[in-house]
Amino acid sequence: MSETTATAGTPPPSPPAAAPSRRAPRWMKIVLIMSLAINLAAGGYAIARVVAGPRFVSAGPAASLMDARKLLWTLPREMRNALRDEFTNRHHDEFMNHRARWNEARQALSRSLARPDSSDDEIRGAFRELGQSEADAALRLREILAELALRTPVEARAVFADRMGHDHRHLRPWRRRGGDGD
């Protein structure tokens, strides 16, 4: 019993002193916020490119595919699906051949550029072949698009014509240096 009375008279031990909290310097907070902003902007840009991709395409086979897509979206769902399936089935092999030719032309150009002993004419010829393969594919896609347009109802063609008439270039050409008000 004497032990309890002895401890009762002494004050309880004080808690250990709290260590001062370490706070990040102000400059570090600013850097972290700037990093977050840059990451969000880059992510937003990437998502915008994926979502609004066709607006950034200006020429070549990809533009023809985007035009076909615009035309198909003017149609009722059943007709759109039927035409897309029919044209895909009918022209798949042809476009796989165009794609193979285009890939071969790109590889030939790559080999020509990589070899130090390539002649100027060889490099120019490789660029010409690449351009010709792209042009052949784009021309064939336009012919198929014309066939598709002829098979769509007049009302759908009118909507397509309206969509085709819009200029989707969002930014002024960066090379333009005049005070012409553009």
Contacts in CASP RR format, 6 or more apart in sequence:
PFRMAT RR
TARGET T0000
AUTHOR 0000-0000-0000
METHOD contacts of the structure
MODEL  1
MSETTATAGTPPPSPPAAAPSRRAPRWMKIVLIMSLAINLAAGGYAIARV
VAGPRFVSAGPAASLMDARKLLWTLPREMRNALRDEFTNRHHDEFMNHRA
RWNEARQALSRSLARPDSSDDEIRGAFRELGQSEADAALRLREILAELAL
RTPVEARAVFADRMGHDHRHLRPWRRRGGDGD
49 56 0 8 1.000
54 66 0 8 1.000
54 69 0 8 1.000
54 70 0 8 1.000
54 168 0 8 1.000
55 168 0 8 1.000
55 170 0 8 1.000
57 63 0 8 1.000
57 66 0 8 1.000
58 169 0 8 1.000
59 138 0 8 1.000
60 134 0 8 1.000
60 135 0 8 1.000
60 137 0 8 1.000
60 138 0 8 1.000
61 98 0 8 1.000
61 134 0 8 1.000
61 137 0 8 1.000
61 138 0 8 1.000
61 141 0 8 1.000
63 138 0 8 1.000
64 138 0 8 1.000
64 141 0 8 1.000
64 142 0 8 1.000
64 145 0 8 1.000
65 141 0 8 1.000
67 145 0 8 1.000
67 164 0 8 1.000
68 141 0 8 1.000
68 144 0 8 1.000
68 145 0 8 1.000
68 148 0 8 1.000
70 160 0 8 1.000
70 163 0 8 1.000
70 164 0 8 1.000
71 145 0 8 1.000
71 148 0 8 1.000
71 149 0 8 1.000
71 152 0 8 1.000
71 156 0 8 1.000
71 160 0 8 1.000
72 80 0 8 1.000
72 83 0 8 1.000
72 84 0 8 1.000
72 148 0 8 1.000
73 80 0 8 1.000
74 152 0 8 1.000
74 156 0 8 1.000
74 157 0 8 1.000
74 159 0 8 1.000
74 160 0 8 1.000
74 163 0 8 1.000
75 83 0 8 1.000
75 152 0 8 1.000
75 153 0 8 1.000
75 156 0 8 1.000
79 152 0 8 1.000
83 148 0 8 1.000
83 151 0 8 1.000
83 152 0 8 1.000
87 144 0 8 1.000
87 148 0 8 1.000
91 144 0 8 1.000
94 140 0 8 1.000
95 137 0 8 1.000
95 140 0 8 1.000
95 141 0 8 1.000
98 133 0 8 1.000
98 136 0 8 1.000
98 137 0 8 1.000
98 140 0 8 1.000
99 137 0 8 1.000
101 133 0 8 1.000
101 136 0 8 1.000
101 137 0 8 1.000
102 130 0 8 1.000
102 133 0 8 1.000
102 134 0 8 1.000
102 137 0 8 1.000
104 133 0 8 1.000
105 126 0 8 1.000
105 129 0 8 1.000
105 130 0 8 1.000
105 131 0 8 1.000
105 132 0 8 1.000
105 133 0 8 1.000
106 130 0 8 1.000
108 126 0 8 1.000
108 129 0 8 1.000
108 130 0 8 1.000
109 123 0 8 1.000
109 126 0 8 1.000
109 127 0 8 1.000
109 129 0 8 1.000
109 130 0 8 1.000
112 118 0 8 1.000
112 122 0 8 1.000
112 123 0 8 1.000
112 126 0 8 1.000
113 123 0 8 1.000
113 126 0 8 1.000
149 157 0 8 1.000
149 160 0 8 1.000
152 160 0 8 1.000
172 182 0 8 1.000
176 182 0 8 1.000
END
